[in-house]
Amino acid sequence: MKILCVTSCFSGIVSTYLAAEALHLAGEQLGHEILIETQGSAGSPPFRDTDIEQADGVIFAVDVAVVGRERFTGKPYLEGELAPAIRTPRDLINQLVAHITDETADLVMGESTATETTAVAAVDSSSESGFLAKLFGRGRR
């Protein structure tokens, strides 16, 4: 399968690239074509329209809202935080492939809703998983 992955963290640096590399390597090991778009301060160029059209699905491994999410309208997707993409990238890829295969995958909607945006951007205010904890690396699960 051809799978697109978007990675992004609060700072747009370390975790973004760790997740991108982990997903890329895991995808290759599983025999999938994996393309990565990193978003943030040192982000990569956005996916080409042809890559999006040809993609079987998308993984959003993000700790902040995806920029340009509407580009993926109608594509099967899986969305979650960066930590699982870094720690267990094979599981995420296998989960997306399973949902695509059994046709139970959620599809990206045309416009971001307030719920989608806040669900991704919401942070717990506790000291272990709040904004500063995530920013400085504590509060990862």
A tleap script that builds the chain and sets N, CA, C and O, in Angstrom:
source leaprc.protein.ff14SB
mol = sequence {
  NMET LYS ILE LEU CYS VAL THR SER CYS PHE
  SER GLY ILE VAL SER THR TYR LEU ALA ALA
  GLU ALA LEU HIE LEU ALA GLY GLU GLN LEU
  GLY HIE GLU ILE LEU ILE GLU THR GLN GLY
  SER ALA GLY SER PRO PRO PHE ARG ASP THR
  ASP ILE GLU GLN ALA ASP GLY VAL ILE PHE
  ALA VAL ASP VAL ALA VAL VAL GLY ARG GLU
  ARG PHE THR GLY LYS PRO TYR LEU GLU GLY
  GLU LEU ALA PRO ALA ILE ARG THR PRO ARG
  ASP LEU ILE ASN GLN LEU VAL ALA HIE ILE
  THR ASP GLU THR ALA ASP LEU VAL MET GLY
  GLU SER THR ALA THR GLU THR THR ALA VAL
  ALA ALA VAL ASP SER SER SER GLU SER GLY
  PHE LEU ALA LYS LEU PHE GLY ARG GLY ARG
  CARG
}
set mol.1.N position { 0.835 -1.188 0.000 }
set mol.1.CA position { 0.000 0.000 0.000 }
set mol.1.C position { 0.875 1.246 0.000 }
set mol.1.O position { 2.019 1.221 0.453 }
set mol.2.N position { 0.322 2.318 -0.510 }
set mol.2.CA position { 0.986 3.619 -0.455 }
set mol.2.C position { 0.349 4.410 0.676 }
set mol.2.O position { -0.838 4.733 0.634 }
set mol.3.N position { 1.155 4.718 1.690 }
set mol.3.CA position { 0.662 5.388 2.884 }
set mol.3.C position { 1.399 6.708 3.062 }
set mol.3.O position { 2.628 6.761 3.022 }
set mol.4.N position { 0.632 7.765 3.259 }
set mol.4.CA position { 1.198 9.077 3.540 }
set mol.4.C position { 1.188 9.284 5.051 }
set mol.4.O position { 0.223 8.919 5.723 }
set mol.5.N position { 2.246 9.861 5.579 }
set mol.5.CA position { 2.328 10.131 7.006 }
set mol.5.C position { 2.651 11.604 7.207 }
set mol.5.O position { 3.585 12.134 6.605 }
set mol.6.N position { 1.869 12.258 8.058 }
set mol.6.CA position { 2.129 13.642 8.443 }
set mol.6.C position { 2.532 13.622 9.906 }
set mol.6.O position { 1.813 13.095 10.755 }
set mol.7.N position { 3.703 14.208 10.196 }
set mol.7.CA position { 4.171 14.272 11.578 }
set mol.7.C position { 4.376 15.725 11.970 }
set mol.7.O position { 4.832 16.538 11.166 }
set mol.8.N position { 4.031 16.045 13.222 }
set mol.8.CA position { 4.193 17.410 13.709 }
set mol.8.C position { 4.108 17.432 15.231 }
set mol.8.O position { 3.274 16.760 15.837 }
set mol.9.N position { 5.001 18.227 15.833 }
set mol.9.CA position { 4.973 18.392 17.283 }
set mol.9.C position { 4.952 19.876 17.624 }
set mol.9.O position { 4.945 20.725 16.733 }
set mol.10.N position { 4.941 20.183 18.904 }
set mol.10.CA position { 4.869 21.569 19.352 }
set mol.10.C position { 6.027 22.403 18.822 }
set mol.10.O position { 5.820 23.521 18.352 }
set mol.11.N position { 7.225 21.877 18.893 }
set mol.11.CA position { 8.386 22.640 18.438 }
set mol.11.C position { 8.678 22.431 16.960 }
set mol.11.O position { 9.345 23.256 16.336 }
set mol.12.N position { 8.179 21.322 16.392 }
set mol.12.CA position { 8.412 21.042 14.982 }
set mol.12.C position { 9.811 20.541 14.684 }
set mol.12.O position { 10.282 20.631 13.550 }
set mol.13.N position { 10.475 20.012 15.701 }
set mol.13.CA position { 11.860 19.595 15.473 }
set mol.13.C position { 12.041 18.109 15.822 }
set mol.13.O position { 11.745 17.247 14.994 }
set mol.14.N position { 12.506 17.808 16.994 }
set mol.14.CA position { 12.978 16.467 17.332 }
set mol.14.C position { 11.912 15.376 17.178 }
set mol.14.O position { 12.093 14.455 16.381 }
set mol.15.N position { 10.830 15.460 17.911 }
set mol.15.CA position { 9.820 14.403 17.871 }
set mol.15.C position { 9.217 14.238 16.481 }
set mol.15.O position { 8.901 13.125 16.060 }
set mol.16.N position { 9.062 15.342 15.778 }
set mol.16.CA position { 8.525 15.298 14.415 }
set mol.16.C position { 9.383 14.383 13.546 }
set mol.16.O position { 8.861 13.542 12.815 }
set mol.17.N position { 10.690 14.552 13.629 }
set mol.17.CA position { 11.594 13.776 12.781 }
set mol.17.C position { 11.823 12.358 13.292 }
set mol.17.O position { 12.041 11.448 12.493 }
set mol.18.N position { 11.778 12.153 14.607 }
set mol.18.CA position { 11.871 10.796 15.144 }
set mol.18.C position { 10.696 9.955 14.670 }
set mol.18.O position { 10.872 8.809 14.256 }
set mol.19.N position { 9.497 10.526 14.732 }
set mol.19.CA position { 8.302 9.800 14.275 }
set mol.19.C position { 8.363 9.547 12.780 }
set mol.19.O position { 8.018 8.460 12.315 }
set mol.20.N position { 8.798 10.540 12.028 }
set mol.20.CA position { 8.894 10.386 10.571 }
set mol.20.C position { 9.832 9.242 10.216 }
set mol.20.O position { 9.495 8.398 9.385 }
set mol.21.N position { 10.996 9.206 10.834 }
set mol.21.CA position { 11.976 8.160 10.549 }
set mol.21.C position { 11.451 6.782 10.973 }
set mol.21.O position { 11.607 5.804 10.241 }
set mol.22.N position { 10.835 6.708 12.143 }
set mol.22.CA position { 10.310 5.426 12.630 }
set mol.22.C position { 9.220 4.894 11.698 }
set mol.22.O position { 9.212 3.708 11.368 }
set mol.23.N position { 8.306 5.758 11.277 }
set mol.23.CA position { 7.237 5.331 10.369 }
set mol.23.C position { 7.797 4.913 9.017 }
set mol.23.O position { 7.344 3.927 8.437 }
set mol.24.N position { 8.769 5.649 8.516 }
set mol.24.CA position { 9.368 5.321 7.224 }
set mol.24.C position { 10.041 3.949 7.259 }
set mol.24.O position { 9.813 3.119 6.380 }
set mol.25.N position { 10.865 3.717 8.271 }
set mol.25.CA position { 11.562 2.429 8.392 }
set mol.25.C position { 10.595 1.269 8.592 }
set mol.25.O position { 10.739 0.220 7.963 }
set mol.26.N position { 9.612 1.458 9.468 }
set mol.26.CA position { 8.638 0.389 9.726 }
set mol.26.C position { 7.841 0.069 8.461 }
set mol.26.O position { 7.590 -1.097 8.154 }
set mol.27.N position { 7.450 1.104 7.739 }
set mol.27.CA position { 6.703 0.891 6.498 }
set mol.27.C position { 7.488 0.106 5.472 }
set mol.27.O position { 6.956 -0.802 4.833 }
set mol.28.N position { 8.754 0.454 5.315 }
set mol.28.CA position { 9.607 -0.280 4.387 }
set mol.28.C position { 9.737 -1.740 4.809 }
set mol.28.O position { 9.648 -2.639 3.972 }
set mol.29.N position { 9.947 -1.980 6.100 }
set mol.29.CA position { 10.072 -3.346 6.600 }
set mol.29.C position { 8.804 -4.159 6.362 }
set mol.29.O position { 8.862 -5.370 6.150 }
set mol.30.N position { 7.656 -3.481 6.398 }
set mol.30.CA position { 6.376 -4.161 6.180 }
set mol.30.C position { 6.011 -4.244 4.696 }
set mol.30.O position { 4.999 -4.848 4.340 }
set mol.31.N position { 6.825 -3.644 3.835 }
set mol.31.CA position { 6.599 -3.735 2.400 }
set mol.31.C position { 5.663 -2.682 1.827 }
set mol.31.O position { 5.101 -2.875 0.750 }
set mol.32.N position { 5.490 -1.582 2.526 }
set mol.32.CA position { 4.614 -0.509 2.050 }
set mol.32.C position { 5.446 0.664 1.547 }
set mol.32.O position { 6.580 0.875 1.978 }
set mol.33.N position { 4.859 1.421 0.626 }
set mol.33.CA position { 5.486 2.663 0.193 }
set mol.33.C position { 5.030 3.742 1.166 }
set mol.33.O position { 3.835 4.005 1.300 }
set mol.34.N position { 5.986 4.359 1.838 }
set mol.34.CA position { 5.683 5.360 2.852 }
set mol.34.C position { 6.271 6.698 2.422 }
set mol.34.O position { 7.464 6.800 2.134 }
set mol.35.N position { 5.423 7.719 2.381 }
set mol.35.CA position { 5.881 9.076 2.109 }
set mol.35.C position { 5.595 9.912 3.352 }
set mol.35.O position { 4.556 9.755 3.993 }
set mol.36.N position { 6.525 10.800 3.686 }
set mol.36.CA position { 6.430 11.568 4.917 }
set mol.36.C position { 6.369 13.061 4.616 }
set mol.36.O position { 7.095 13.569 3.762 }
set mol.37.N position { 5.493 13.747 5.333 }
set mol.37.CA position { 5.472 15.212 5.325 }
set mol.37.C position { 5.625 15.654 6.763 }
set mol.37.O position { 4.765 15.388 7.602 }
set mol.38.N position { 6.728 16.331 7.043 }
set mol.38.CA position { 6.929 16.874 8.383 }
set mol.38.C position { 6.440 18.312 8.386 }
set mol.38.O position { 6.722 19.083 7.468 }
set mol.39.N position { 5.709 18.657 9.425 }
set mol.39.CA position { 5.202 20.019 9.552 }
set mol.39.C position { 5.819 20.638 10.797 }
set mol.39.O position { 6.024 19.958 11.803 }
set mol.40.N position { 6.105 21.895 10.724 }
set mol.40.CA position { 6.705 22.590 11.861 }
set mol.40.C position { 7.741 23.577 11.392 }
set mol.40.O position { 7.747 23.982 10.230 }
set mol.41.N position { 8.622 23.966 12.298 }
set mol.41.CA position { 9.581 25.019 11.996 }
set mol.41.C position { 10.547 24.648 10.876 }
set mol.41.O position { 10.992 25.528 10.140 }
set mol.42.N position { 10.877 23.391 10.732 }
set mol.42.CA position { 11.788 22.960 9.663 }
set mol.42.C position { 11.099 21.908 8.801 }
set mol.42.O position { 11.715 20.916 8.412 }
set mol.43.N position { 9.830 22.124 8.505 }
set mol.43.CA position { 9.028 21.148 7.776 }
set mol.43.C position { 9.502 20.889 6.364 }
set mol.43.O position { 10.269 21.662 5.790 }
set mol.44.N position { 9.024 19.779 5.814 }
set mol.44.CA position { 9.348 19.392 4.445 }
set mol.44.C position { 8.325 19.986 3.482 }
set mol.44.O position { 7.290 20.493 3.913 }
set mol.45.N position { 8.608 19.926 2.183 }
set mol.45.CA position { 7.600 20.388 1.219 }
set mol.45.C position { 6.334 19.547 1.359 }
set mol.45.O position { 6.416 18.368 1.705 }
set mol.46.N position { 5.170 20.128 1.097 }
set mol.46.CA position { 3.928 19.358 1.188 }
set mol.46.C position { 3.866 18.274 0.116 }
set mol.46.O position { 4.559 18.340 -0.899 }
set mol.47.N position { 3.021 17.280 0.365 }
set mol.47.CA position { 2.828 16.211 -0.614 }
set mol.47.C position { 2.350 16.786 -1.938 }
set mol.47.O position { 1.636 17.788 -1.971 }
set mol.48.N position { 2.746 16.147 -3.022 }
set mol.48.CA position { 2.233 16.526 -4.340 }
set mol.48.C position { 0.810 15.992 -4.468 }
set mol.48.O position { 0.459 14.986 -3.852 }
set mol.49.N position { 0.005 16.666 -5.264 }
set mol.49.CA position { -1.381 16.231 -5.477 }
set mol.49.C position { -1.442 14.800 -5.979 }
set mol.49.O position { -2.323 14.043 -5.571 }
set mol.50.N position { -0.523 14.412 -6.860 }
set mol.50.CA position { -0.538 13.041 -7.396 }
set mol.50.C position { -0.277 12.014 -6.302 }
set mol.50.O position { -0.864 10.933 -6.318 }
set mol.51.N position { 0.596 12.339 -5.354 }
set mol.51.CA position { 0.853 11.411 -4.249 }
set mol.51.C position { -0.402 11.230 -3.403 }
set mol.51.O position { -0.721 10.116 -2.986 }
set mol.52.N position { -1.107 12.320 -3.153 }
set mol.52.CA position { -2.338 12.243 -2.358 }
set mol.52.C position { -3.392 11.426 -3.098 }
set mol.52.O position { -4.060 10.587 -2.494 }
set mol.53.N position { -3.544 11.659 -4.389 }
set mol.53.CA position { -4.537 10.915 -5.180 }
set mol.53.C position { -4.243 9.422 -5.175 }
set mol.53.O position { -5.168 8.614 -5.090 }
set mol.54.N position { -2.971 9.043 -5.265 }
set mol.54.CA position { -2.586 7.634 -5.347 }
set mol.54.C position { -2.526 6.930 -3.993 }
set mol.54.O position { -2.440 5.703 -3.935 }
set mol.55.N position { -2.571 7.687 -2.921 }
set mol.55.CA position { -2.413 7.103 -1.586 }
set mol.55.C position { -3.605 6.234 -1.203 }
set mol.55.O position { -4.755 6.539 -1.517 }
set mol.56.N position { -3.289 5.141 -0.514 }
set mol.56.CA position { -4.338 4.263 0.008 }
set mol.56.C position { -4.837 4.752 1.359 }
set mol.56.O position { -5.975 4.470 1.732 }
set mol.57.N position { -4.004 5.482 2.099 }
set mol.57.CA position { -4.397 5.969 3.412 }
set mol.57.C position { -3.381 6.936 3.967 }
set mol.57.O position { -2.307 7.138 3.400 }
set mol.58.N position { -3.748 7.541 5.106 }
set mol.58.CA position { -2.923 8.569 5.727 }
set mol.58.C position { -2.818 8.306 7.229 }
set mol.58.O position { -3.793 7.935 7.882 }
set mol.59.N position { -1.619 8.508 7.754 }
set mol.59.CA position { -1.417 8.485 9.202 }
set mol.59.C position { -1.041 9.898 9.618 }
set mol.59.O position { -0.071 10.466 9.118 }
set mol.60.N position { -1.822 10.465 10.544 }
set mol.60.CA position { -1.506 11.758 11.140 }
set mol.60.C position { -0.922 11.469 12.516 }
set mol.60.O position { -1.660 11.167 13.454 }
set mol.61.N position { 0.399 11.560 12.641 }
set mol.61.CA position { 1.066 11.375 13.932 }
set mol.61.C position { 1.446 12.772 14.401 }
set mol.61.O position { 2.510 13.287 14.059 }
set mol.62.N position { 0.564 13.376 15.187 }
set mol.62.CA position { 0.705 14.801 15.491 }
set mol.62.C position { 0.349 15.110 16.947 }
set mol.62.O position { -0.478 14.444 17.569 }
set mol.63.N position { 1.007 16.142 17.456 }
set mol.63.CA position { 0.656 16.678 18.768 }
set mol.63.C position { 0.020 18.054 18.628 }
set mol.63.O position { -0.348 18.669 19.629 }
set mol.64.N position { -0.112 18.538 17.415 }
set mol.64.CA position { -0.768 19.809 17.089 }
set mol.64.C position { -1.650 19.570 15.865 }
set mol.64.O position { -1.552 18.526 15.220 }
set mol.65.N position { -2.499 20.526 15.549 }
set mol.65.CA position { -3.407 20.377 14.409 }
set mol.65.C position { -2.630 20.274 13.092 }
set mol.65.O position { -1.600 20.922 12.910 }
set mol.66.N position { -3.144 19.454 12.188 }
set mol.66.CA position { -2.543 19.256 10.868 }
set mol.66.C position { -2.821 20.475 9.995 }
set mol.66.O position { -3.956 20.944 9.916 }
set mol.67.N position { -1.793 20.980 9.348 }
set mol.67.CA position { -1.943 22.091 8.412 }
set mol.67.C position { -2.328 21.520 7.047 }
set mol.67.O position { -1.663 20.616 6.540 }
set mol.68.N position { -3.397 22.047 6.455 }
set mol.68.CA position { -3.810 21.579 5.138 }
set mol.68.C position { -4.499 20.231 5.139 }
set mol.68.O position { -4.435 19.490 4.158 }
set mol.69.N position { -5.147 19.919 6.221 }
set mol.69.CA position { -5.824 18.630 6.371 }
set mol.69.C position { -6.834 18.361 5.251 }
set mol.69.O position { -7.035 17.216 4.848 }
set mol.70.N position { -7.465 19.431 4.753 }
set mol.70.CA position { -8.493 19.283 3.721 }
set mol.70.C position { -7.945 18.659 2.437 }
set mol.70.O position { -8.725 18.162 1.625 }
set mol.71.N position { -6.641 18.671 2.235 }
set mol.71.CA position { -6.041 18.041 1.052 }
set mol.71.C position { -6.322 16.543 1.001 }
set mol.71.O position { -6.296 15.940 -0.072 }
set mol.72.N position { -6.585 15.951 2.143 }
set mol.72.CA position { -6.741 14.500 2.246 }
set mol.72.C position { -8.204 14.053 2.287 }
set mol.72.O position { -8.492 12.903 2.619 }
set mol.73.N position { -9.113 14.943 1.957 }
set mol.73.CA position { -10.544 14.645 2.009 }
set mol.73.C position { -10.852 13.334 1.296 }
set mol.73.O position { -10.431 13.104 0.162 }
set mol.74.N position { -11.599 12.482 1.995 }
set mol.74.CA position { -12.026 11.205 1.434 }
set mol.74.C position { -11.043 10.068 1.610 }
set mol.74.O position { -11.363 8.928 1.273 }
set mol.75.N position { -9.863 10.339 2.123 }
set mol.75.CA position { -8.856 9.293 2.323 }
set mol.75.C position { -9.043 8.606 3.681 }
set mol.75.O position { -9.340 9.267 4.676 }
set mol.76.N position { -8.872 7.292 3.720 }
set mol.76.CA position { -8.878 6.597 5.010 }
set mol.76.C position { -7.702 7.089 5.845 }
set mol.76.O position { -6.614 7.330 5.321 }
set mol.77.N position { -7.931 7.237 7.153 }
set mol.77.CA position { -6.850 7.752 7.988 }
set mol.77.C position { -6.881 7.181 9.393 }
set mol.77.O position { -7.871 6.615 9.857 }
set mol.78.N position { -5.738 7.361 10.042 }
set mol.78.CA position { -5.570 7.028 11.446 }
set mol.78.C position { -4.849 8.219 12.057 }
set mol.78.O position { -3.885 8.723 11.480 }
set mol.79.N position { -5.307 8.674 13.216 }
set mol.79.CA position { -4.695 9.844 13.834 }
set mol.79.C position { -4.375 9.574 15.291 }
set mol.79.O position { -5.157 8.959 16.016 }
set mol.80.N position { -3.212 10.043 15.701 }
set mol.80.CA position { -2.817 9.894 17.087 }
set mol.80.C position { -1.625 10.774 17.401 }
set mol.80.O position { -1.131 11.508 16.545 }
set mol.81.N position { -1.173 10.691 18.637 }
set mol.81.CA position { -0.036 11.479 19.089 }
set mol.81.C position { 1.267 10.928 18.507 }
set mol.81.O position { 1.300 9.830 17.952 }
set mol.82.N position { 2.314 11.697 18.641 }
set mol.82.CA position { 3.623 11.298 18.117 }
set mol.82.C position { 4.245 10.118 18.858 }
set mol.82.O position { 4.885 9.274 18.232 }
set mol.83.N position { 4.073 10.043 20.164 }
set mol.83.CA position { 4.751 9.009 20.958 }
set mol.83.C position { 4.524 7.595 20.412 }
set mol.83.O position { 5.499 6.861 20.254 }
set mol.84.N position { 3.284 7.174 20.115 }
set mol.84.CA position { 3.110 5.825 19.558 }
set mol.84.C position { 3.781 5.649 18.190 }
set mol.84.O position { 4.226 4.550 17.857 }
set mol.85.N position { 3.855 6.709 17.412 }
set mol.85.CA position { 4.518 6.618 16.106 }
set mol.85.C position { 6.016 6.389 16.277 }
set mol.85.O position { 6.653 5.745 15.443 }
set mol.86.N position { 6.567 6.914 17.351 }
set mol.86.CA position { 7.988 6.726 17.630 }
set mol.86.C position { 8.237 5.345 18.229 }
set mol.86.O position { 9.180 4.655 17.843 }
set mol.87.N position { 7.394 4.950 19.168 }
set mol.87.CA position { 7.608 3.692 19.909 }
set mol.87.C position { 7.122 2.451 19.166 }
set mol.87.O position { 7.801 1.423 19.160 }
set mol.88.N position { 5.944 2.544 18.536 }
set mol.88.CA position { 5.347 1.355 17.903 }
set mol.88.C position { 4.798 1.690 16.510 }
set mol.88.O position { 3.601 1.542 16.268 }
set mol.89.N position { 5.654 2.132 15.607 }
set mol.89.CA position { 5.181 2.536 14.286 }
set mol.89.C position { 4.559 1.390 13.480 }
set mol.89.O position { 3.621 1.607 12.712 }
set mol.90.N position { 5.079 0.178 13.655 }
set mol.90.CA position { 4.507 -0.976 12.935 }
set mol.90.C position { 3.047 -1.185 13.323 }
set mol.90.O position { 2.211 -1.494 12.475 }
set mol.91.N position { 2.750 -1.014 14.598 }
set mol.91.CA position { 1.372 -1.186 15.058 }
set mol.91.C position { 0.433 -0.188 14.384 }
set mol.91.O position { -0.667 -0.551 13.970 }
set mol.92.N position { 0.867 1.071 14.274 }
set mol.92.CA position { 0.030 2.085 13.623 }
set mol.92.C position { -0.207 1.747 12.156 }
set mol.92.O position { -1.331 1.831 11.662 }
set mol.93.N position { 0.853 1.367 11.472 }
set mol.93.CA position { 0.730 1.029 10.050 }
set mol.93.C position { -0.170 -0.183 9.872 }
set mol.93.O position { -1.058 -0.181 9.020 }
set mol.94.N position { 0.058 -1.218 10.675 }
set mol.94.CA position { -0.780 -2.420 10.578 }
set mol.94.C position { -2.244 -2.120 10.895 }
set mol.94.O position { -3.147 -2.675 10.270 }
set mol.95.N position { -2.470 -1.244 11.865 }
set mol.95.CA position { -3.838 -0.875 12.226 }
set mol.95.C position { -4.523 -0.152 11.068 }
set mol.95.O position { -5.673 -0.453 10.747 }
set mol.96.N position { -3.832 0.793 10.440 }
set mol.96.CA position { -4.419 1.501 9.299 }
set mol.96.C position { -4.702 0.535 8.159 }
set mol.96.O position { -5.783 0.568 7.571 }
set mol.97.N position { -3.747 -0.316 7.845 }
set mol.97.CA position { -3.932 -1.283 6.754 }
set mol.97.C position { -5.127 -2.196 7.035 }
set mol.97.O position { -5.919 -2.475 6.134 }
set mol.98.N position { -5.260 -2.658 8.273 }
set mol.98.CA position { -6.393 -3.519 8.639 }
set mol.98.C position { -7.721 -2.793 8.442 }
set mol.98.O position { -8.673 -3.366 7.911 }
set mol.99.N position { -7.785 -1.527 8.873 }
set mol.99.CA position { -9.025 -0.759 8.716 }
set mol.99.C position { -9.333 -0.474 7.251 }
set mol.99.O position { -10.499 -0.455 6.858 }
set mol.100.N position { -8.312 -0.254 6.446 }
set mol.100.CA position { -8.533 -0.040 5.013 }
set mol.100.C position { -9.032 -1.330 4.387 }
set mol.100.O position { -9.983 -1.320 3.604 }
set mol.101.N position { -8.392 -2.440 4.730 }
set mol.101.CA position { -8.738 -3.742 4.156 }
set mol.101.C position { -10.163 -4.161 4.500 }
set mol.101.O position { -10.895 -4.644 3.637 }
set mol.102.N position { -10.559 -3.976 5.764 }
set mol.102.CA position { -11.920 -4.381 6.144 }
set mol.102.C position { -12.942 -3.246 6.002 }
set mol.102.O position { -14.087 -3.356 6.440 }
set mol.103.N position { -12.490 -2.152 5.376 }
set mol.103.CA position { -13.361 -1.012 5.049 }
set mol.103.C position { -14.033 -0.381 6.271 }
set mol.103.O position { -15.179 0.062 6.198 }
set mol.104.N position { -13.314 -0.344 7.386 }
set mol.104.CA position { -13.849 0.299 8.587 }
set mol.104.C position { -13.095 1.585 8.933 }
set mol.104.O position { -13.350 2.195 9.971 }
set mol.105.N position { -12.175 1.993 8.068 }
set mol.105.CA position { -11.371 3.188 8.347 }
set mol.105.C position { -12.225 4.440 8.284 }
set mol.105.O position { -13.115 4.560 7.441 }
set mol.106.N position { -11.944 5.378 9.190 }
set mol.106.CA position { -12.563 6.696 9.115 }
set mol.106.C position { -11.991 7.408 7.902 }
set mol.106.O position { -10.846 7.169 7.517 }
set mol.107.N position { -12.791 8.287 7.297 }
set mol.107.CA position { -12.341 9.063 6.144 }
set mol.107.C position { -12.158 10.512 6.558 }
set mol.107.O position { -12.935 11.043 7.351 }
set mol.108.N position { -11.130 11.146 6.021 }
set mol.108.CA position { -10.880 12.553 6.313 }
set mol.108.C position { -12.053 13.365 5.773 }
set mol.108.O position { -12.459 13.203 4.623 }
set mol.109.N position { -12.586 14.235 6.615 }
set mol.109.CA position { -13.698 15.092 6.217 }
set mol.109.C position { -13.148 16.328 5.501 }
set mol.109.O position { -11.986 16.694 5.676 }
set mol.110.N position { -14.003 16.966 4.692 }
set mol.110.CA position { -13.594 18.095 3.870 }
set mol.110.C position { -13.126 19.306 4.628 }
set mol.110.O position { -12.151 19.940 4.225 }
set mol.111.N position { -13.781 19.650 5.706 }
set mol.111.CA position { -13.402 20.826 6.475 }
set mol.111.C position { -13.087 20.399 7.892 }
set mol.111.O position { -13.723 19.492 8.431 }
set mol.112.N position { -12.107 21.050 8.498 }
set mol.112.CA position { -11.807 20.780 9.897 }
set mol.112.C position { -12.970 21.284 10.732 }
set mol.112.O position { -13.471 22.390 10.532 }
set mol.113.N position { -13.381 20.461 11.654 }
set mol.113.CA position { -14.434 20.884 12.567 }
set mol.113.C position { -13.787 21.331 13.861 }
set mol.113.O position { -12.628 21.010 14.122 }
set mol.114.N position { -14.512 22.054 14.655 }
set mol.114.CA position { -13.971 22.495 15.941 }
set mol.114.C position { -13.575 21.289 16.774 }
set mol.114.O position { -12.575 21.337 17.492 }
set mol.115.N position { -14.344 20.200 16.692 }
set mol.115.CA position { -14.042 18.997 17.455 }
set mol.115.C position { -12.723 18.392 17.022 }
set mol.115.O position { -11.903 18.031 17.865 }
set mol.116.N position { -12.501 18.273 15.691 }
set mol.116.CA position { -11.248 17.709 15.210 }
set mol.116.C position { -10.070 18.547 15.680 }
set mol.116.O position { -9.073 18.008 16.160 }
set mol.117.N position { -10.181 19.847 15.546 }
set mol.117.CA position { -9.086 20.728 15.904 }
set mol.117.C position { -8.798 20.682 17.393 }
set mol.117.O position { -7.638 20.586 17.794 }
set mol.118.N position { -9.830 20.747 18.214 }
set mol.118.CA position { -9.591 20.737 19.655 }
set mol.118.C position { -9.175 19.366 20.141 }
set mol.118.O position { -8.429 19.270 21.116 }
set mol.119.N position { -9.630 18.300 19.498 }
set mol.119.CA position { -9.233 16.964 19.919 }
set mol.119.C position { -7.731 16.775 19.743 }
set mol.119.O position { -7.085 16.134 20.571 }
set mol.120.N position { -7.179 17.322 18.684 }
set mol.120.CA position { -5.749 17.186 18.447 }
set mol.120.C position { -4.973 18.142 19.324 }
set mol.120.O position { -3.926 17.776 19.860 }
set mol.121.N position { -5.462 19.360 19.482 }
set mol.121.CA position { -4.704 20.385 20.187 }
set mol.121.C position { -4.926 20.380 21.693 }
set mol.121.O position { -4.178 21.023 22.430 }
set mol.122.N position { -5.942 19.666 22.158 }
set mol.122.CA position { -6.255 19.695 23.587 }
set mol.122.C position { -5.114 19.118 24.407 }
set mol.122.O position { -4.514 18.108 24.038 }
set mol.123.N position { -4.828 19.765 25.510 }
set mol.123.CA position { -3.789 19.303 26.413 }
set mol.123.C position { -4.327 19.276 27.828 }
set mol.123.O position { -5.130 20.123 28.218 }
set mol.124.N position { -3.891 18.324 28.570 }
set mol.124.CA position { -4.263 18.192 29.968 }
set mol.124.C position { -3.501 19.243 30.758 }
set mol.124.O position { -2.334 19.510 30.474 }
set mol.125.N position { -4.144 19.833 31.734 }
set mol.125.CA position { -3.479 20.876 32.507 }
set mol.125.C position { -2.683 20.326 33.682 }
set mol.125.O position { -2.070 21.101 34.417 }
set mol.126.N position { -2.675 19.018 33.880 }
set mol.126.CA position { -1.912 18.464 35.001 }
set mol.126.C position { -0.415 18.636 34.766 }
set mol.126.O position { 0.025 18.826 33.632 }
set mol.127.N position { 0.349 18.569 35.822 }
set mol.127.CA position { 1.792 18.805 35.712 }
set mol.127.C position { 2.495 17.729 34.899 }
set mol.127.O position { 3.558 17.995 34.338 }
set mol.128.N position { 1.946 16.534 34.814 }
set mol.128.CA position { 2.601 15.456 34.084 }
set mol.128.C position { 2.319 15.450 32.587 }
set mol.128.O position { 3.111 14.902 31.819 }
set mol.129.N position { 1.209 16.045 32.153 }
set mol.129.CA position { 0.903 15.974 30.727 }
set mol.129.C position { 0.401 17.291 30.158 }
set mol.129.O position { -0.218 17.302 29.094 }
set mol.130.N position { 0.649 18.383 30.831 }
set mol.130.CA position { 0.220 19.686 30.343 }
set mol.130.C position { 1.117 20.197 29.234 }
set mol.130.O position { 2.038 19.514 28.787 }
set mol.131.N position { 0.828 21.407 28.805 }
set mol.131.CA position { 1.551 22.010 27.692 }
set mol.131.C position { 3.060 22.035 27.924 }
set mol.131.O position { 3.822 21.606 27.057 }
set mol.132.N position { 3.501 22.527 29.074 }
set mol.132.CA position { 4.940 22.619 29.328 }
set mol.132.C position { 5.579 21.244 29.439 }
set mol.132.O position { 6.710 21.048 28.993 }
set mol.133.N position { 4.866 20.292 30.027 }
set mol.133.CA position { 5.407 18.946 30.130 }
set mol.133.C position { 5.618 18.351 28.743 }
set mol.133.O position { 6.641 17.718 28.483 }
set mol.134.N position { 4.650 18.555 27.856 }
set mol.134.CA position { 4.813 18.055 26.493 }
set mol.134.C position { 5.925 18.793 25.775 }
set mol.134.O position { 6.703 18.187 25.039 }
set mol.135.N position { 6.001 20.069 25.981 }
set mol.135.CA position { 7.020 20.872 25.326 }
set mol.135.C position { 8.422 20.420 25.725 }
set mol.135.O position { 9.330 20.392 24.895 }
set mol.136.N position { 8.593 20.069 26.996 }
set mol.136.CA position { 9.913 19.680 27.475 }
set mol.136.C position { 10.090 18.167 27.605 }
set mol.136.O position { 11.045 17.713 28.235 }
set mol.137.N position { 9.188 17.387 27.021 }
set mol.137.CA position { 9.400 15.955 26.928 }
set mol.137.C position { 8.882 15.108 28.064 }
set mol.137.O position { 8.983 13.883 27.995 }
set mol.138.N position { 8.320 15.712 29.129 }
set mol.138.CA position { 7.746 14.911 30.220 }
set mol.138.C position { 6.279 14.698 29.875 }
set mol.138.O position { 5.809 15.512 29.080 }
set mol.139.N position { 5.578 13.864 30.277 }
set mol.139.CA position { 4.167 13.740 29.935 }
set mol.139.C position { 3.959 12.889 28.704 }
set mol.139.O position { 2.839 12.808 28.199 }
set mol.140.N position { 5.004 12.253 28.205 }
set mol.140.CA position { 4.836 11.295 27.124 }
set mol.140.C position { 4.338 10.005 27.723 }
set mol.140.O position { 4.690 9.659 28.850 }
set mol.141.N position { 3.545 9.314 26.996 }
set mol.141.CA position { 2.976 8.065 27.535 }
set mol.141.C position { 3.784 6.882 27.121 }
set mol.141.O position { 3.454 5.752 27.481 }
savepdb mol mol.pdb
quit
